[in-house]
Amino acid sequence: MGMAAPTYWTAEMVRQLPDDGNRYEVVHGELLVTPAPRFDHQLLVSRLAVAIANYLEREGVGIMLTSPADISWAPDVLVQPDVFVIPRAEAASRDWSRIRTLLLVAEVLSPSTVRADRFTKRHRYQEAGVPTYWLVDGEEQRVEVWTPDAELPAIETQQLVWSPVGARQAFTLALDELFRPV
């Protein structure tokens, strides 16, 4: 008889899981397991990450990172955003346990992550006060823009705009550039 899987997970329990190619996250004790991303997902992540990194090189208001990551605000939370920006001061620690502030989070939707990204993780990002959360939908070629108090997202079909505190100019990215064919 095998051991029963826990019904309530902690970040520490998730850290102990094997490196088997899946992505493991936990939000309020709920284990989220997703397989390795598809090609189209990674292409969008890469394009978005490069655009944000180039912007941050000019503006210097944060550091862009991509998953895998180890963002944990509580014992029962561990998330791995696809693309995210943290303040330079927190990045200087180079310690996941000290990363508490996410200035921007972008999740690229996949068939296996739609529910978790759109509901479970979105609610957690809103609770954490993440100022801007982008849900990138490659199939629909649009982006849902969520803020901490939003009950519904703004839907962007032309261009993404992000104006972080301390930046001289806003980040802009034309969606036809993000969603262009290979």
Secondary structure, 3 states (H helix, E strand, C coil): CCCCCCCCCCHHHHHCCCCCCCEEEEECCEEEEECCCCHHHHHHHHHHHHHHHHHHHHHCCCEEEECCCCECCCCCEEECCCEEEECHHHHCCCCHHHCCCCCEEEEECCCCCHHHHHHHHHHHHHHCCCCCEEEEECCCCEEEEECCCCCCCEEECCEEEECCCCCCCCEEEEHHHHCCCC
